[in-house]
């Protein structure tokens, strides 16, 4: 506590208000930062087509795709759409905007994710791994790949997990 003369009351009052307002801002911002994100956890399989010639990427989840929150479990469909951002002999990097649609309610969550697809050979088929991340989601899994005319298809059907932060 400090003493203020009567002439200093307006200045002291203004200082106290400014100090109180400034002190409230960080705690409000910190409170918002501490609010936990809701996470939707999904598992199943995905089929992703990478078109090296035109750079397009598209795909969809398999019929076994399921998701859960802490209080619900539901079937869902994941739709993948984007483009190739880089490539090498045995890998592709992609950026996609995906939509996760609940089969029971029709609710759609849209998110972006950067993925890397690796294959174990430059042949027509073989083993593959996939992993992706962004501020909105992360995923990973293994499976196999096959090539066609201007197309590489990745079937990620082993231990595929997707976490979407809403």
C-alpha positions as CSV (number, residue, x, y, z in Angstrom):
1,X,0.0,0.0,0.0
2,X,1.2,3.5,-0.7
3,X,0.0,6.9,0.3
4,X,-1.3,9.3,-2.3
5,X,-2.2,13.0,-1.8
6,X,-5.6,14.2,-2.8
7,X,-4.2,15.9,-5.9
8,X,-2.7,12.5,-7.0
9,X,-6.0,10.5,-6.8
10,X,-7.0,10.9,-10.5
11,X,-3.5,9.9,-11.6
12,X,-3.4,7.0,-9.1
13,X,-6.8,5.8,-10.1
14,X,-5.9,5.9,-13.8
15,X,-2.7,4.0,-13.0
16,X,-4.5,1.4,-11.0
17,X,-7.1,0.9,-13.8
18,X,-4.3,0.6,-16.4
19,X,-2.4,-1.9,-14.2
20,X,-5.5,-4.0,-13.5
21,X,-6.4,-4.1,-17.2
22,X,-2.9,-5.1,-18.2
23,X,-2.7,-7.7,-15.5
24,X,-6.0,-9.3,-16.7
25,X,-4.9,-9.7,-20.3
26,X,-2.1,-12.3,-19.8
27,X,-4.3,-14.5,-17.5
28,X,-7.1,-14.4,-20.0
29,X,-4.8,-15.3,-22.8
30,X,-3.1,-18.0,-20.7
31,X,-6.5,-19.4,-19.7
32,X,-7.4,-19.7,-23.4
33,X,-4.1,-21.4,-24.1
34,X,-4.7,-23.9,-21.4
35,X,-8.1,-24.9,-22.8
36,X,-7.6,-28.5,-23.9
37,X,-8.2,-29.3,-27.5
38,X,-10.8,-32.0,-28.3
39,X,-9.1,-34.9,-30.2
40,X,-10.8,-37.3,-32.5
41,X,-8.8,-40.6,-32.7
42,X,-9.4,-42.7,-35.8
43,X,-8.1,-46.1,-37.0
44,X,-8.6,-48.3,-40.1
45,X,-7.1,-48.0,-43.5
46,X,-6.6,-45.4,-46.3
47,X,-6.1,-45.8,-50.0
48,X,-4.2,-42.8,-51.5
49,X,-3.5,-42.2,-55.2
50,X,-0.5,-40.0,-56.0
51,X,-0.4,-38.7,-59.6
52,X,3.2,-37.7,-60.2
53,X,2.5,-36.3,-63.7
54,X,0.0,-33.7,-62.7
55,X,0.8,-33.5,-58.9
56,X,-2.6,-34.4,-57.7
57,X,-3.3,-36.5,-54.6
58,X,-6.7,-38.1,-53.8
59,X,-7.8,-40.9,-51.5
60,X,-10.4,-42.3,-49.2
61,X,-10.6,-44.4,-46.0
62,X,-11.6,-48.0,-46.1
63,X,-14.9,-49.4,-45.0
64,X,-13.4,-50.3,-41.6
65,X,-12.6,-46.7,-40.6
66,X,-13.7,-45.8,-37.1
67,X,-13.2,-42.8,-34.8
68,X,-13.7,-42.0,-31.2
69,X,-13.7,-39.2,-28.7
70,X,-13.6,-39.7,-24.9
71,X,-17.4,-40.2,-24.8
72,X,-18.3,-41.5,-28.3
73,X,-17.3,-44.1,-30.9
74,X,-18.5,-43.9,-34.5
75,X,-17.9,-44.9,-38.1
76,X,-16.5,-42.2,-40.4
77,X,-15.3,-41.6,-43.9
78,X,-12.0,-39.8,-44.5
79,X,-11.7,-38.0,-47.9
80,X,-8.2,-36.9,-48.9
81,X,-7.5,-34.2,-51.6
82,X,-4.4,-32.2,-52.3
83,X,-1.1,-32.0,-54.2
84,X,2.4,-33.3,-54.3
85,X,4.9,-30.9,-52.7
86,X,8.0,-32.9,-53.3
87,X,9.3,-36.2,-54.5
88,X,12.3,-38.5,-54.9
89,X,13.0,-42.0,-56.2
90,X,11.3,-43.6,-53.2
91,X,9.1,-40.9,-51.6
92,X,6.4,-38.3,-52.1
93,X,5.6,-35.4,-49.8
94,X,2.1,-34.0,-50.0
95,X,-0.2,-31.3,-48.6
96,X,-3.8,-32.2,-48.4
97,X,-7.0,-30.7,-47.1
98,X,-9.0,-33.7,-45.7
99,X,-12.6,-34.0,-44.5
100,X,-13.6,-36.5,-41.9
101,X,-17.4,-37.2,-42.1
102,X,-19.3,-38.9,-39.3
103,X,-21.5,-41.6,-40.7
104,X,-24.1,-41.3,-38.0
105,X,-24.6,-37.5,-37.9
106,X,-23.1,-36.2,-41.2
107,X,-20.9,-33.8,-39.2
108,X,-17.8,-32.9,-41.2
109,X,-14.4,-31.9,-39.8
110,X,-12.0,-30.3,-42.3
111,X,-8.3,-30.1,-41.7
112,X,-5.0,-29.8,-43.5
113,X,-2.0,-32.1,-43.1
114,X,1.4,-32.6,-44.6
115,X,2.2,-36.3,-45.4
116,X,5.2,-38.3,-46.5
117,X,4.8,-41.6,-48.3
118,X,7.8,-43.8,-48.5
119,X,8.2,-47.0,-50.6
120,X,10.9,-49.6,-50.2
121,X,11.7,-50.0,-54.0
122,X,11.3,-48.3,-57.3
123,X,9.6,-51.4,-58.6
124,X,5.9,-51.9,-59.5
125,X,4.9,-52.8,-56.0
126,X,6.3,-53.2,-52.5
127,X,6.0,-52.1,-48.9
128,X,5.1,-48.5,-47.9
129,X,5.0,-46.3,-44.8
130,X,3.1,-43.1,-44.3
131,X,3.3,-40.4,-41.7
132,X,1.9,-36.9,-41.5
133,X,1.5,-33.9,-39.2
134,X,0.3,-30.4,-38.9
135,X,-1.1,-28.2,-36.2
136,X,-4.5,-29.8,-36.8
137,X,-3.7,-33.5,-37.2
138,X,-1.1,-36.2,-37.2
139,X,-1.2,-39.7,-38.7
140,X,0.9,-42.7,-39.5
141,X,0.8,-46.3,-40.7
142,X,2.3,-48.9,-43.0
143,X,1.1,-51.0,-45.9
144,X,2.0,-51.5,-49.5
145,X,2.1,-49.6,-52.8
146,X,1.4,-50.4,-56.4
147,X,2.0,-48.5,-59.6
148,X,-0.1,-48.0,-62.7
149,X,0.0,-45.6,-65.7
150,X,1.0,-42.2,-64.2
151,X,-0.2,-43.3,-60.8
152,X,1.2,-44.7,-57.5
153,X,-1.4,-46.1,-55.1
154,X,-0.6,-46.4,-51.4
155,X,-2.7,-48.8,-49.3
156,X,-2.0,-48.0,-45.7
157,X,-3.8,-50.7,-43.8
158,X,-1.5,-51.7,-41.0
159,X,-1.6,-49.7,-37.7
160,X,-3.0,-46.7,-39.4
161,X,-3.9,-44.0,-36.8
162,X,-5.2,-40.5,-37.3
163,X,-5.6,-37.9,-34.6
164,X,-7.5,-34.7,-35.4
165,X,-7.4,-31.8,-33.0
166,X,-10.6,-29.8,-33.1
